[in-house]
Amino acid sequence: MLNTNLKRVIIEPVTRVEGHGKVSILLDENNKVQQARLHIVEFRGFERFIQGRPYWEVPVLVQRLCGICPVSHHLAAAKAMDKIVGVDKLTPTAEKIRRLMHYGQTLQSHALHFFHLCSPDLLFGFDADPAIRNIIGVAKKFPDLAVQGVMLRKYGQEVIKATAGKKIHGTGAIPGGVNKNISIKERDEFLKDIDQMMKWSISSVKIAKDYTLEHLKDLGSFGSFDSNHLSLIREDGAMDLYDGNLRAIDYQGNKIFDQVDYQEYVKYIQEEVKDWSYMKFPFIRSIGPEKGWYRVGPLARVNTCDFIDTPEAEKERKEFMALTKGKPNNITLAYHWTRMIELLHSTEKIKELLNDPDLQKDDLVLKGKRREEGIALIEAPRGTLFHHYKVDKNDQVVMANLIVSTTNNNESMNRAVQKVAEEYLSGVELTEGLLNRVEVAIRAYDPCLSCATHAMGQMPLQVSLFDHQGNLIAKKTKG
């Protein structure tokens, strides 16, 4: 049981992430960290909001969870509704349009996170003046890099617009298929710039790779730990961001389960509730909550797959895995390297799809025998995303359960916070750089806190340090 007379450090909100969260760190009289937690302070109610709504509205409704990764929710919900309308396999055109939309989403999301949110830490250092350690500082000192990040994201957003109808909260995916194809004119516009996107994508991998290798000695312990990993895998073991079966491995690469049909995910994944967070804590049933937690996202996907089916990304994957001699890499900040490998993979897949004549065909929608339950998984930019719905005979949603990527990473993010706090928090002097290290570990996961929870409100950044008797020692406010 924790001593109630502890010093408390609060970081609220965590900055340069999507959504609102805070960190609490408790220290004893000797300044030893007793507890460090990431609290998600928003409340998400979408599982309730959509109950009573007709099932065909769901792909448009649930994506309102987020303005950063709406395509992931749009597609996951559409895939679940495919099941409701009795469609197990889409037409080639419908699936390829959805995949193109999804790769555009992955490209823009990864570019946004790496260049806009994380690059200031990598380029200027964790202790740099926060007045320059931001995207404006990057644009001033590294203008070419800023342009690269902006243009990669813009390209991904234009792909989304062409396939979904809008860059944010589109309507392209519908139960049983899609509502539009890609015209020759649209295709040619994208092909005109794809080679430049390829060059920038390759250079993006190099930036993240070089940083990781240069700082490898420090990153090995920075918020890092052994963990299980989970992702979707194609039947032949390839990375597949749109569909596949579930694979989970332990920290040494041993398979916990493999090629599991995600329609049966409830037999393998369970969620735990804790009273200090609105976000749940998923774990692998066969192992239990204490050791069954896992990581998802780029790091997990590169660790779990046997290969990537695009040549440039596969070359980079092999180099990444060689660092740990083929075993899973458990370095938390290696998320950046793998995220850029996926960015490159997405660009390659976009190029491949743009040259596929199926994109111009008109066979867009199918319908089969009506069902009352639909389950779908997709690999969102931040990790494995679960959508599960039940619909009654009146076509109304009666149950919804969403396990989003950030929820799957909840336990590992908390462990990263604990590890960094234990390693770097010492003495009573409160420094912004010290606190930023905690945030750096969280940012590595690219958390989308508003996807994981949902509420309204404002939270200025205010950090307070108390002694073991509860007296305020120091207080700092940002903004």
N, C-alpha and C positions, 0 to 999 in steps of 0.2 A: 504494500500500500504506500502511495506517495506521501511524503511529508508535506503538510499544508503550508509550512513556512518556507517557501521557495521563491527565488527570484524569477520573474517572468519577463520574457522578451516577446513582444508581439510585432509581427510584420503584417500590416493590413492596409490595402490589399497587396497581394503578390502582383508585381508589375510585369509588363510585356508578355502577358498571356491573355487568352480569350476568356472573359468572364471574371468573376470575383472570388477570391479565396484569401485566407490568411494563414499565417504560421505562428504557432505558439511554442516557445522553448522555455523549459523550466530548469533552473540551475540551483544546486545546493550552496551552502556557505563557502565551499571550496571552488565554486564556479564549475563544478562538474555537471555536465548535462544529464538530467534525470529523465527528461521526456522531451520529444520534439514531434510535433504533429502538423500536418497540413489539414486545415479545416475548410470545407466547402460550405460557404455561408449563404449560398442561394438555395432556393427550394424549387425543384422542377415538378410541375404538375401535369405534364403532357399526357401521361398514361390515363389520367382522369379527364382531361379536357376533351379528348377525342371520343370518349365513350358516348354512345348515342348518335354519333355522326355516321352517315352512310360510308361504306368501305371505300368507294371510289374517290372520296375526298382525302383519304388518309395520306397518299403520297405528297399532296400539296400542303396539308396541314402540318404534319410532323416536322417538315424541314424548317418551319418557323422557330424551331429550337435554336437555330444558329444562322448567322449571316456569313460565317467563315467556311463551314463545311455543309451547307444545305443539300448539296448534290448527294452526299453520302446517305443522308436520311431519306431523301427523295427516292433514290434507287433501292435502298433496303426495303422501304415501305412498298414500293412498286413490285419488287420481287416477292414480298409476302402476299400482296394482293393477286399476283399471278396465280398463286396456289388457291386463293379463294375462288377465282373464276375458272379454276380447273386447267390451268396451263402449266405444264411441267417443263416444256422446252419452247422457247420463243422462235420466231422466224429468224433466219440468219441476219436479215437486215435489222430487225428490232434489237437483237442482241448486240450487234456490232455498233449500232448507234448508241446504245446504252454504255457499252465499253468505251467508246470514244468520249462520251460525256464524262465518264468516270476518270479516264486518264487525264482529261483536261482539268478536272477537279484536283487530282493528285498533284499535277504539275503546278497549278497556281497556288495551292495550299502549302506545298513544300517550299516553293520560292518565297512566299510571304513569310513563313516562319523563319527560314534560314537567313534571308537577307535583311528583313525588316526587324525581326524580334531578337535573333540570336547573334547575328554578325557583330553588333557593337561590343559584346563581351569578348568575342574572339579576336577582333581587330584592335581594340583599345586596351584590353585587359580588364579583369574583374574589379580592380581598384581604381580604374580611371574615373575622372570627374564625370558624374552623371549628366552634367550639362552638355558634354560632348559624346558620352556613351549612349548614343541613340541613333535612330535612322537619319536624323538631320546631320549629325556629326559624320556619319558614314558618307552621306551625299557630298559633304564639303571636302572631306579628305580623300575619299575614294570614289570620285564621280563615275568612273567607268563601271565600277562594281555595282554602284547604285542603279545605274541604267540597266545593267544586266539583270538584276533582280526584278526591277519594275517591268521590263519587257518580257521576261519569262512568265511572270504572273499574268501580264496582259494577254499574252498568247493563250494561256490556259483558260482565262476568262472568256475570250472570244470563241474558243472551242465549246465551252459550256453554253454560251449564247446561241450558237448555231444549232446545237443539239437539243437544248432545253427550252429555247425561246427567250430566255433572259439570263443574265449573268448570275443573278441572285434570285432564289425562289422561283425557278422555272417550272414548266408544266409538261415537259417533253415525255416523261415516262408515265404510262397509264397502265392500269391492270390488263395484263395480257400482251403488252407491247409498248409501242411509242406512237406519237401522233404526227411525226414528221421525219423525213429523211434529209440527206445532205445533197444539195444541188451541185452540179458541175462547177458553177461559178464560185460557190462557197469553198468547195474542195480546192480549186486552183488558188484561191486567195491564201489558204493555209499552206499549201505546198510551196508557194513563193518564198515563205520565210522559214520553212522547216529546217533547212540546212544551217541557218544561223542559230536556231534554237538548239540544234544538236551540238554545235561548237560551244555554246554557252553552258549547256548541260554537262558536257565533258569537263569544262573548266571548273564548274561548280563542285564536281566530285573532287577535283584536285585540291581545291581550297580546303574542303573539310578533311580530306585525307592528310594533307600536309600538316594541318594544325594538330590532328590527332597524333601523328607520328612524332612531331616535334615535341609535344607535351606528354608523351606516352607514360613517362615515369610518374608524373603527378596524377594523370587521369586514371591510372590503374587503381588508385584508392579513392579518388574524388567521387563520393556518393555512389560508389560501385560495390557490387555484392553478387554472389552466385544466386541464380534464380531459374525458375521454370520459364518456358516460352511457349506461346500459343499463337497459331494463325491458321488461315485457310491454305490448303495445298491442292494443287491440281492432281489428278489421279496418277500422273507420271512423276510426281514429286516436284514439279516446277512451281515457282511463285505464281500466284494468280490473285490479283487484287479485286476481281469482280465476283468470282465464284470458286467453288471447290469443296473439299471435305476438311474436317478439323484434324489438326495434328498438334500434339503437345509433347515437348521434350524437357528433360531436366537440364541442369546446368552443365552436365558433361556430354549432352547430346543423345542420351538414351531416350527412346520413345516411351512416353507414358501412355498415350493412345495414338492411333494413326488411322487416317482415312475414315473418320467417323462422320456419318451422315448428320448434318447439322439439324435436320428435323428432329433428332433425338438429343439435342444439346442438354436438355434438363436431366438426362441420365448421367451427364458428365460434369456439368457446371452448376454450382450452387452459389447463392448470394448470402452474405452475412451482413447484419445491421449493427452499427455501433452508435452509441448515444451522443457522440461528439461531432458527427458529420452527417450531412444530408445525403452523402454519397455512400452507396453500398460497397461491400468488399467481396468480390467474387473469388471463388477458389475451386480447385478440382476435387470433386466429391471423393474419389478413391483415396486421396491423400489427406484431406481434411483442411480446416481453415488455418492451422498453425504453419503448415509447410506446403499447402496446396496452392498458394497464390502464385501468380505468374505475371510476366510482362507481355505486352502486345505492341504493335507498331513496327516501324522500319527495322529496328534492331532485332526484334523477335522474328519478323518475316525473313530476314536474310539468314538468321541462325537456323530457322526450321526448314527452309526450302533446300532441295537437293541441287537446284540450278535455276537460273533465270533464262527465259527463252528469247532474249534479245542479246546480240553479240557484245556490244559495248558494255552493257550493264553486267553481263555474265563475267566479262574480263575483270571488271572492278570487284565483283563479288568474290572471285577467286583470290584476288589480292587481299581483300579484307579478311577472308577466312584463313589465309596463310599466316596471318599474324598470330593466330591461336592454334595453328597446325590442324585446322579442320574442326576443332572443337568450338562450341558456342562462345562468342565474345560477350562478356558480361560487364564491359566498361560502359557506364551510364552515358558519358558524353560521346561515345561512339554512335549514339543515335544520330548525330549530325552527319557522320560519314555515310551511314546506311540510308539516311533520308535523301541524300544527294544521289546515291546509287539508284534509289527508286525514282527520283526526279528524271534521271537519265533514261531509266527503263520506260517511264511514261512517255517521254518524248519519242523514243524509238517505236513504241506501240502506236502512238498517234500517227507517225509517218507510215507505218505499216498499214494501218486502217484507212488512211486517206487514199491509199493506192488500191483499195479493195472496191471493185465495182458494185458489190452488194449494197453499199451506202446509198446508191441512187435508185434502188428498187422500191416498189410500192407495197410489198406484202408486209404490213406493219403490225397488225393486231390479230390475235387468236382468242378463241373462247372455247371452254370445255365444260365439264360437269361441275356444277357449283359445289363448293366445300364450305365448311364453317370454321376452319382454322388455317392460318397461314404463318409460316416461320421462314425467315430469311436472314442470311448473314452476308456481309460484304466487308472487304478490307478498306475501311476509311483511311484517310491519310494518317490519322493518329492511332489506328489499330482496329482490331476486330470489332464489328458493330452488329449487335443482335436486335432483331425486330420480331416480335411474336404477337399475333392478334387472334381473337376469336370474334366471329360475326354471327348474329342470330338470323332467323328466317326472314326477318324484315329488313335485312341488309345493313343493320346497325352494329357498330363495334360495341362489344360487351366486355372485352378484356384486352389490355395492351400491356406488354412488358418490353422495355427497352434497356438493354445493357450496352452502354456506349463505350467507346474506346477508352476514354479517360477513367471511367468506372473500373474497367478491367485493370488499369494501371494504378489504381488507388493505393493499394498496399505498397507497391514498389516505390511510388513517389514519396510516401511517408517514410519508408526506410532510407531513401536517398536524403531526405531532410534530416533524419536522425544522424546519419553517417557524417554528413557535412558539418552539422552542429557540433558533434562530438570532436571532430578533427580540428575545427577552426575557431570555435567560440571559447575564448579564455579572457580572464580579467573582467573588469567592469566597464571599460571604455567602450562605448557604442560607436562603431564606425559603419558608414554606409557600404564600404567595400566588403566588410565582413558579412553584413546582412545580404548583400547582393550575391555572395557565394551560395547561400541557401536558395535564392531565387534561380540562380544559374542551373542548379541541379533539377529544379522543378521544370524550368523551361526546356531542358533536354527532351522531355517527354512530349513537348508541344501540347500541353493540356488544353482542352476546350471545356472550361468549367461551366459555361452556360448550357452546354449539351448535357453535362452530367447532372446538373441541377438547374433550377430556374426560379428567379424572383426579381423584384424591382427595388431600386434604391441607389443611394450614393454612399461611397465609402472613401474618404480622404486617407492618404497614407500617414499613419501616426504610429511611431514606435516608442514604447516606454520600457524602461528597465527599473525593476524593483529589487530591493535587497531582501534577505531572508525574513525580515520582520514586516515586509510589505511596504516599506518606505520608498517613495519615488526617488531614484538616483539620477536618472537622465531621461530626457524626452526629446524626440525629434519629429518634425512634421515635414513632409514633402509636398510641394505643390503650392 
